[in-house]
Amino acid sequence: MTEKETPTVEREIVEADESEVIEEVIEIEETDAREIAVVDGDTVEGLTAETIHLTQSSAGTIEATEVQMEQSGAQAVHAEQVEMRQSGAQMVEASRVAMHQSGTLALRAEQVSLEESGALIITGGRVRGEGIRGAVLAGQEVQAKRVQAGLLFARRVDGSVETLLDQRSALTLGIALGLALGLLSLVRALLVRRNQ
């Protein structure tokens, strides 16, 4: 296939009754495509290419050098560089990630830039941005405005950060819970011996 040819595409219409939404599933045959664009509500099971653009679409697993998503969703994204605008993914793993008004369950990257975005778990070497929300935020360096995190683990933090627990309070909580569970186990063992 030459560079200008497009990959072969099969479309399958999933039939539904009146109350169900009709979903169109697209299967792209395996190719050595350099660039794939999916637009306007299409659903693709999996994509592999150098560059992938998703616009108002959804995909299963995406593997590429560069991924751009706009108002789209994906199950998993594995790439060197990912840019998401008003999009979501279950998992994103890349060298560099830029998210704008987007969300993911798990995010792992060396360089993370988040603008009004969030993830359940964010891990990165360098995390930057504004309006970041996450249950767990771990990075070598966090440089951001308006960060809200349940747990924050970072060597260096610059900016305004609100945490439920920092490293010290998480350690204290862990020790307290460990002692409490240990005491409960001891009391239970004593009561079981006493009843025998």
C-alpha positions in Angstrom: 0.0 0.0 0.0 1.4 3.4 -0.9 1.4 6.3 1.6 -1.6 8.0 -0.1 -3.9 5.0 0.0 -6.3 4.7 2.9 -6.7 1.6 5.0 -9.6 -0.7 4.1 -12.5 -0.1 6.4 -15.4 -2.4 7.2 -18.5 -0.8 8.8 -21.0 -2.8 10.8 -24.4 -1.5 11.9 -25.6 -2.9 15.1 -29.3 -3.2 15.0 -31.4 -2.1 17.9 -35.1 -1.6 18.8 -36.6 1.9 19.1 -35.5 2.5 22.7 -31.8 1.6 22.1 -29.2 3.7 20.5 -27.8 2.4 17.2 -24.1 2.2 17.4 -21.8 2.0 14.4 -18.7 -0.1 14.8 -15.8 0.3 12.5 -13.1 -2.3 12.0 -10.0 -1.1 10.3 -8.0 -3.9 8.7 -4.4 -4.2 9.8 -2.2 -1.9 7.8 1.0 -0.1 8.1 -0.8 3.2 8.0 1.1 6.3 9.1 -1.9 8.3 10.0 -5.5 7.4 10.9 -8.3 9.9 11.5 -11.6 8.8 13.1 -14.4 11.3 13.2 -18.1 11.9 13.8 -19.3 9.3 16.3 -17.5 6.3 14.9 -16.5 3.5 17.3 -13.2 1.7 16.6 -12.1 -1.5 18.4 -8.3 -0.9 18.2 -5.9 1.3 16.4 -2.2 1.2 15.6 -0.4 3.9 13.6 2.2 6.5 13.8 -0.4 9.3 14.2 -4.0 8.9 15.3 -6.6 11.7 15.4 -10.0 11.0 17.1 -12.8 13.6 16.9 -16.1 12.9 18.6 -15.3 9.2 18.4 -14.4 6.3 20.6 -11.8 3.5 20.5 -10.6 0.5 22.3 -6.8 0.3 22.6 -4.8 2.9 20.8 -1.1 2.4 20.1 0.8 5.2 18.3 3.7 7.6 18.3 1.3 10.6 18.5 -2.4 10.6 19.6 -4.8 13.6 19.4 -8.2 13.2 20.9 -11.0 15.8 20.8 -14.4 15.1 22.5 -13.5 11.4 22.2 -13.0 8.4 24.5 -10.7 5.4 24.6 -10.1 2.4 26.8 -6.3 2.5 26.7 -3.8 4.9 25.0 -0.2 3.9 24.6 1.9 6.5 22.8 5.0 8.8 22.9 2.8 11.9 22.9 -0.9 12.3 23.8 -3.0 15.4 23.6 -6.6 15.3 24.9 -9.2 18.0 24.6 -12.6 17.4 26.3 -11.9 13.7 26.1 -11.6 10.7 28.4 -9.7 7.4 28.7 -9.5 4.6 31.1 -5.7 4.5 31.0 -3.1 6.7 29.4 0.6 5.8 29.2 3.0 8.0 27.3 6.2 10.0 27.5 4.4 13.3 27.2 0.7 14.0 28.0 -1.3 17.2 27.6 -4.9 17.2 28.8 -7.4 20.1 28.5 -10.7 19.6 30.3 -10.2 15.9 30.1 -10.1 12.9 32.5 -8.7 9.4 32.9 -8.7 6.8 35.5 -4.9 6.1 35.4 -2.3 8.4 33.9 1.4 7.6 33.7 3.9 9.8 31.8 7.3 11.5 32.2 5.9 14.9 31.4 2.3 15.7 32.3 0.5 19.0 31.6 -3.1 19.2 32.9 -5.5 22.2 32.4 -8.8 21.8 34.3 -8.3 18.0 34.1 -8.0 15.1 36.4 -7.3 11.4 36.9 -7.9 8.9 39.7 -4.2 8.1 39.7 -1.6 10.5 38.2 2.1 9.4 38.1 4.8 11.4 36.3 8.3 12.7 36.4 7.2 16.3 36.0 3.5 17.3 36.5 2.5 20.9 35.6 -0.8 22.7 35.1 -3.8 24.4 36.6 -7.0 23.0 38.0 -5.6 19.5 38.5 -7.8 16.9 40.4 -6.7 13.5 41.4 -7.1 10.9 44.2 -3.4 10.1 44.1 -0.8 12.4 42.6 2.8 11.2 42.5 5.6 12.9 40.7 9.2 14.0 41.1 8.2 17.6 40.6 4.7 19.1 40.8 4.4 22.7 39.5 0.8 23.8 39.4 -2.0 26.1 40.5 -5.2 24.9 42.2 -4.3 21.2 42.7 -6.7 19.0 44.6 -5.4 15.6 45.5 -6.3 12.9 48.1 -2.7 11.8 48.4 0.3 13.7 47.1 3.8 12.2 46.8 6.4 14.6 45.3 10.0 15.6 46.0 9.3 19.2 45.0 6.0 21.1 45.0 5.5 24.6 43.6 2.0 26.1 43.7 -1.2 26.0 45.6 -2.0 22.4 46.6 -4.9 21.1 48.7 -4.5 17.5 49.9 -6.6 15.2 52.1 -3.4 13.5 53.2 0.3 14.4 52.6 3.2 11.9 53.0 3.5 12.5 56.7 -0.2 12.3 57.5 -0.6 9.2 55.3 2.3 7.5 57.2 0.7 8.4 60.5 -2.7 7.2 59.3 -1.1 3.9 58.1 0.6 3.3 61.4 -2.6 4.1 63.4 -4.7 1.8 61.3 -2.0 -0.9 61.6 -1.9 -0.6 65.3 -5.7 -0.6 65.5 -6.0 -3.8 63.4 -3.2 -5.4 65.4 -5.0 -4.7 68.7 -8.3 -6.0 67.3 -6.6 -9.2 66.2 -5.0 -9.6 69.6 -8.3 -9.1 71.4 -10.0 -11.6 69.1 -7.3 -14.2 69.6 -7.7 -13.8 73.4 -11.5 -14.1 73.3 -11.2 -17.3 71.1 -8.7 -18.9 73.6 -10.9 -17.9 76.5 -14.0 -19.6 75.0 -12.1 -22.9 74.3 
